[in-house]
Amino acid sequence: MYNIDKKEFGAFVAARRKEKGYTQKELAEKLYVSDKAVSKWETGTSIPDTALLIPLAELLGVTVTELLLCRKNGDKSLTPDDAEKAVQTAIGFDTSPIKRVWQTERTVPLFYLAALVIAVVSSLATVKLGLFDELYFTYMGILAGFGGYFCLFAQQRLADIYDQARISAISDGIFRMNLVGVHFNNRNWPHMLRAGQIWGISYLILFPWIRLVLLLLHVPAPAIFSLCLIAIIGGLFIPMYIVGKKYE
């Protein structure tokens, strides 16, 4: 499999950009990335995400194949070797494996599983005392599901495009998250991920007892619903927003 030469790729992009009369900032704006990202491509520090290959080629007035081969082919037909090289380069263009939390960490998954066991025991106690309802299990399902994502299945690193464009949403399988005003990247994601893990583990352990205290204090059911909802949503998104902006 062929690996793209970053220096050669960067020189080709820079030459075509200048031919088109774009500044780095103008090209970046058309691709919805930062001018720093374009600068890194042209100096050979990094290469664009595969999702940007087609729009980048169109803006530079070349084909994707020419972009991958780092040279203009003119009116000449591709040789079989060149075609094979272009295809293999495209296949290997972004081959960084996605590492999940459970693949790289041991402590966090163990803490989560322990918290899950404690939550099950607490829930059984709640059922025995007759202090449960459908909403209780909805809350616990949300905590177990989202906590499981952050503590077991979340990506340890985001795709390169998150460092090149200003993206405020994450889509990972069935998991979706949108934080307006925060742009996800590989500087703030580790901190946001840790905030999600702390939330998942601590809330699984504490939530049943917090709800039990509210019931024993005879807090009205509508107020308990509102307080639980605010605690769950605010406990997750407020810390994630804070660290997301801090390390953005």
Long-range contacts (C-beta under 8 A, 24 or more apart in sequence): 1-88, 1-91, 1-92, 2-85, 2-88, 2-89, 2-92, 3-89, 3-92, 4-47, 4-68, 4-70, 4-89, 4-92, 4-93, 5-70, 6-44, 6-45, 6-46, 6-47, 7-44, 8-44, 8-70, 9-41, 9-44, 9-47, 9-67, 9-70, 10-41, 10-42, 10-43, 10-44, 10-45, 11-42, 11-44, 11-70, 12-67, 12-70, 12-71, 13-38, 13-41, 13-42, 13-56, 13-60, 13-67, 14-42, 16-60, 16-61, 16-62, 17-42, 17-60, 19-60, 19-61, 20-59, 20-60, 20-61, 22-59, 27-59, 30-55, 30-59, 31-55, 31-56, 31-59, 31-165, 32-165, 32-166, 33-164, 33-165, 34-164, 34-165, 34-166, 37-163, 37-164, 37-165, 46-160, 46-163, 47-93, 47-160, 48-160, 48-161, 48-164, 49-94, 49-159, 49-160, 49-161, 49-164, 50-90, 50-93, 50-94, 51-161, 52-161, 52-164, 53-90, 53-93, 64-90, 68-93, 94-159, 94-160, 96-157, 96-160, 98-155, 98-157, 99-155, 99-156, 99-157, 100-152, 100-153, 100-154, 100-155, 100-156, 101-150, 101-151, 101-152, 101-153, 101-154, 101-156, 101-193, 101-197, 102-152, 102-153, 103-156, 104-156, 108-151, 108-197, 108-201, 109-151, 109-152, 111-151, 111-201, 112-147, 112-148, 112-151, 112-152, 112-197, 112-200, 112-201, 112-204, 115-147, 115-200, 115-201, 115-202, 115-204, 115-205, 116-144, 116-147, 116-204, 118-204, 118-205, 119-143, 119-144, 119-204, 119-205, 119-207, 119-208, 122-205, 122-208, 122-209, 123-208, 125-208, 126-208, 126-211, 126-212, 131-212, 131-215, 135-225, 135-228, 136-211, 139-207, 139-211, 139-228, 139-232, 140-204, 140-207, 140-208, 142-232, 143-200, 143-203, 143-204, 143-207, 143-232, 144-204, 146-196, 146-200, 146-236, 147-196, 147-197, 147-199, 147-200, 147-201, 147-203, 147-204, 148-200, 149-175, 149-196, 150-193, 150-196, 150-197, 150-199, 150-200, 151-197, 151-200, 151-201, 154-193, 154-196, 156-190, 156-193, 157-186, 157-189, 158-184, 158-185, 158-186, 158-189, 162-186, 162-189, 163-187, 179-237, 179-240, 179-241, 179-244, 181-241, 181-245, 182-240, 182-241, 182-244, 182-245, 182-248, 183-248, 184-244, 185-248, 187-247, 187-248, 188-243, 188-244, 188-245, 188-246, 188-247, 188-248, 191-243, 191-244, 191-246, 191-247, 192-240, 192-243, 192-244, 194-243, 195-236, 195-239, 195-240, 195-243, 196-236, 196-240, 198-239, 199-235, 199-236, 199-239, 203-231, 203-232, 203-235, 207-231, 207-232
